[in-house]
């Protein structure tokens, strides 16, 4: 059962990072700009985030396997549309919208099915290790695979690659059995879904305006904050009225889960933020092509692969907290090396130590953070917490691309200076993640 679930997480994470090395090729082919491609990537990650919680709630009504297959199908259609896109608008429709919504439908069942199938901490850690590890590898290997395909064939062929993987997952998933029967009568909080989605959208879209119009950025973020406050008031009102909200406020009363969610958000912010900043810097400032850029990311791919493969062994020997704290420390050192070596040394080798350490650090902590969150709640709440967990992670991915990417793109002409500033911002977020990890209990349930 793990094969289709892990492959699904792999391809969705791959989709979030593989376009980073195609920026120049897509910009030239579709007559757009680096910022246009950045918006496409960020919107894909954002749409995943804003529909992940509604998607998780629909698994109760429609069934986990049905949502999984429906999401895969929608994703495949989006990939084919992206492959044939004549302009940026169609690419956004296929990649950002259809693939994003498809991912929001298929990812929650991945973690719900794994949680229900593996009851004890060690076996669940093994399952999450495979799934989260494949997600980390997909994100880290996205630039390498995307670079190889783009250079050998075309950037459009990368979407054909995604379609083939999706078809393979659908074939492998035919034997998956939903452990819990769907309940078509289960209520769905439509108003809550609209309010939460609008709030997150305006916040991230506002961040993207930082280098265009500071006043507009402030207005959009304020509007997003109002929608999110309205959403919180709405779900509290539904709970007081005895109605089922989109998200139970009780999920936020678990201190251990809250801290682990912060670490999850920042882990993906660092992974996707680093991937975007380094890829854009290599292509637009250093003049590297897609394959050259992708090969440089082999270091981070190797790091994630090595540490992810040891997830089960690490879980037996060390506490979840120790692994997460260690991961952040290693990642911070990696970011520091990426700044110091790249700014002072023009050789391509300057990227290797930092990317390797970032890959090792993130690979070590991706699984424990997911495990801590999922294991903090009972079986009845797995649908909700799975959606919240994935939404928080993907929101981190979109923040990473939006915040660090916008800082870099706003002043590409300054070269090393804008690169160093963008990476320094990522380091600051890593320190916040470390602080949250330190506050985790040593032996969470």
N, C-alpha and C positions, 0 to 999 in steps of 0.2 A: 504493500500500500504506500510505502514511503517514496517509491520511485516517481510516480506522477506528481505527488505533492511537492517533493524537492525540486523537480524539474520546473514546476509552475513558479516556485519562488525564484529559481534561477533566471528564467526568461523575463520575468517582470523586473527584476533588479538589473538585468542586462539591458533592458530597454531604457532604463533611467540613466545609463552612463555611456552606452555605445555611440550615441550621437555626438558626444564631446569631441571625438577625433574627426568627425565629418563636417565640422563647422565651415571650413573653407570650401569644401566640395559642394555642400548644400547651398551655401550663400551664392556661389558662382552659378550653379545650375538653376536655382530658382530666383535669381536676381534679387536677393535679399541681403540683410546685414548680419553681423555677429549677434547683435541684440535681438534680431528677429528669431534666430535659432535658439538663443537663450530663452526667450519667451516660450517657444515651443516646448523645450525641455522642462522648464519650470512649471508650465501649465499641466503637462502630463503628470508630474509628481504631485502637483496641487490637487488636480481632479481626483487622483487616487486617494489623497488624504481626505478631501471633503465628502467623498461618497463611501468611504470605508465603513463608517459607523452605520449609516443606513443599509449598506450592503450586508453587514453582519446581522442586523435585525431581520432582514429578509430571509436569512437562512432558516430562521424558526418557522416562517410561513411557508416557504417554498421547498425547504429541505436543503441540506448541505451539499449533497452531490449534484442536485439540480442547479443550484447557484454556481457551483464549480464549473460544470459543463457549459452553462449559459454564458458565464464570464469568459471562458476560453473561446467560445464561438464568436462573441462580440470582439474580443481582442484580435482574433484571426482576421475578421473582416476589416478592422482598423489597420492592421499591418499591410494587407493587400492594397487598401486605399492609399496608404502612405507611400507604398512602393510605386504607384502609378501617378502620384500627385504632380500636377503641372505647375503649381505655385504654392506659396507659403500657406494660404488659406486652407487648401485641401489637406496639406500636411498637418496642420493644426487639428483639423477635423478628424483625420484618421489616427494620427499618433497621440495627440493630446486628449481628445475627447473620447473616441471609441475605445482606444487601448486603455485610457485612464479609467473609464467607467467599467470596462471589462475586468481590469485588474481589481477594482474595488469589489466586484462581485465574486471573483474567484479566490482571492487571498484569504479572507476570513475563514472559509471552510477548510483551508489548508491547516490552519492552527487549531481550529475546533476539532477536526477529525483526529489530528495527532494527539491532542490533549485527552480526548475521550478514549482513544485506543491504548494509551500508555498511562497507567495510574500512579506508579511509584516515581520518585524523584530521579533516580538514576536512569531508568529506561526512558522517561520523558526527556531527560537531558540528552540522551542519545538521539532520540527522534528530532528534538529541536536542534541538536548539533548538526545533524544531516541537513535539515531544512534551512536553518539560519546560515549554516556554512555555505550551502549552495547559493543562498541569497547574496552573501558577502563575496563569494567567488564570481557570481554573475556581475555584480557591480564593479568589482576590481578587474575582471577579465573583459568587461564590455569594451573598453578602449582598444585592447589588443585584438580581440576578434573583429570588432568593427573596423579597425585599421587594416587588418589583413583583407577582409572582404571588400572594403572600399578601394584599396589599392589594386587588388587583383581583378576585380570586376567593376563594381560601382556601389555608391552608397545605397542605391535602391535595393541591391541584392541583400543587404543586411536585413531588410524587412521581409524578404522572401525566406531568409534563414529563420526568422522568428515564426513565420507561418508554418514552416516545416516542423519546428519544435512543438508548436501548439497542436498540430495534427497528431504528432506522436503522443503527446500527453493525453489527448482525448481518447486515443486508442488504448493506452495503458490504464486509463481510469475506468474502463468498462466493468472491471471487477470490484470496484469500490462499493461497499455497502454502507448506507447511512445508518449509524447506530441508534439514531433517534428519529422517530417518525415525524414528518412535517405537520404543522398545525395551521391549516388555511384560515382558521377563524382568529388567529393571533392578531391583535390590533397593531397598527403601524402608525407611528407619530409623524405624519406628513409635515405638520407645521414645524416640529422640532428639526426635521431633516432640512427644511428650507432655511431656517434661521441659522443653524450651525454651519451649513454649507456657505451661506452668504457671508457670515462673519469671517471664516477662514479665507475665503476668496479675496475679500476686500483687503485684509491685512497683508497677504502675500503680494497681491497685485500692487498695493501701495508701495511696498518695498522696492518693487521693480521700477518705480518711477523716481527713485532717489537721484539718479543722474540726469533726469529730464526736467523735473519740476518739484522742488522741495515742498512747496505749498500744497500741490496736488497729492503728494505722498502723505502728508500729515492729514489731509481731509479723508483720504481713502482708509488709512489706518484707523482714524477716529470712527468712521462709519462702520468698519469691521468690528471695532470694540463695542459699539452700540448693539450690533446684531448679536454678538456673543453674550453680552449682558442680558439681552432680551431672551436669548436661548436658555440661559441659566434660570431666569425668572419663570420661563414657560415650563421647564421640566419640573421645577419645584411645585408649581401650581397643579400640574397633572398628578404628581405624587400625592399632594394634599387632597385632591379630588378622588383618589383611589383609582386613577387611570394609569396605564403603563406608559412611561415616557420613552423617548428615543434612547436615553441614557440615564441609568439610575444614579442619583446623586451619591448613593452609598459607595459607588466605585471609588470615589475620591476621599473616602474616610479611612482608607487603608494606607497608613504612612509608608509601609514598605513598598507597596505597589506604586505609590506616587513618586517616590525617589527613583525606583527602577524605571518608570516611564520617562523621567527626566533624562536618565542615562541613555535610554533607547533613542530618544529624540536627538540628543547631541551626537551619539555615535553615527547616525545616518547623516546628520548635518555635516559632520567631519568627513565622512566617506565621500558623499556626493559633492560637497564644497571643494575638497582637495582635488577630486577628479576633474571638476569643471575648470578650476583656476589653473591647474598645471597644464591641462590640455589646451586651453585657450592661449596661455602664455607661450607654450611651445610652438603653436601654429602661427600666431599673429606677431609675436615678438622675435622668436628664434627662427621662424621660417621653416619649421619641420612639416613634412607631409603626414598623411594619416597613418601609414604603416610605421614610420619612424616614431611618431607620438605613441602609438599603441605598444610598440616594443619596449619603450621606456617604462610603461606601466606594468611590465612583466614582474618587476620587483614587488609591487604592492600585491599583485595577484598571487605570487609565490608566498608572500607573508600571510595573506588571508588563508590560503590553502593549507599551509603548514599548521597554523594555529587552530583552524577549524577541524582538521583531522584529529587533533589531540583533544577535542572538546570532552569526549567521554572520559578519557584518562584524567584530564584536569579536574573534572567534576567529582571524581572519586577521591582525589588527593587534597583538593583545596576547596574552601568555601566559595559560594557564589560571589560574596562580597570581595574576597581576595582577588578573584579573577578579574572582576570589573575594575577594581582600583588599579591593579597591575596593568590592565589594558590601557587605561587612561594615561598612566605614567609613561608607558612605552610610546603611546601615540604623541604625547606632548613633546617627548624627546625627538621623535621623528619629524614633527612640524618645525621644531627649532633647527634641526639639521637642514631641512628643505629651504629654510630662509637663509641661514648662514652660508651654506655651501653654494647654493645657486647664485646668490648675489655676488659672491666673491670669486667664483670659479665658473668659467664659461663652458667647461667640458660637460658632455651629456652624463658622465659618470656622477656628477654632483647631485643628480636626482635620485640615484639608486639607494644610498643608505637611508635617507628620510622616508622614501616610499616603502621600502622594505619594513622599517619599524612601524610605520602607520598601518600597513597590512597586518603585521603580527599583532599589534595592539588591538586593532578593531576585531580581528578574528577571534582573539581570546575572550572578548567581552560580549560579543553579539548574542551568543547562545545563553549565557547566564542571565543577562538582563531580561530576555524573553521568558526564560524559565521562572524567574522570580515573580514576574507579573502574572503569568498564567496560573502559577501554583498558589497564588494568594487568594483565589476565589473558588467557590464550589462549582460543581458541574452545571448547575442551573444558570450560572452567570457567565459561562464560557463564551457564549455568543456575543454578549455585550463587551466583555473585557478583551476578547480577540479583536473585535472591530476597533475599540479604543486604542489598543496596543498598536495595531497596524496603522491606524490613522495618525497617531503620534509619531511613529517612525517615518512615515511618508511626508508628514508635515516637516519633520526635520530635514528630509532630503530636499524639499522645495525651498526651505529656508537657506540651506547651504548653497544651493545654486543661485538663489535670488540675492542673498546678502553678500557673500564673498564674490560671486560673479559680477554683481553690479559695481562693487568697489573696483574690481579689476578693469572692467569694460569702460568705466567712466573716465579713465585716464590711461589708455593703452600706450599713448605716445611716451609716457614717462618710463615704460619698460619695467626695470627691476624695482623701482619705487612702488608702483601700484601693486605689483606682484607681492612684495614684502608686506605691504599694508593689508592686503586681502588675507594672506596667510597668518599674519599677526592677529587678525580678528578671529580666525578659526582657532588659534591657540587660546584666545581668551574664552571662547566657548568650551574648549576642552578643559580648562581649569574649573569652569562651572560644573561640568560633568564629573570631574574628579571630586569636587566638594560634595556633590550629591551622593556619589558612590561611597565616600568615607562615612557618611551618615547612615548607610544601610546597616541593618542588624547583621551580625556575623553568621547567624544560622537561620535565615528566613524559612518559613514553612513552605 
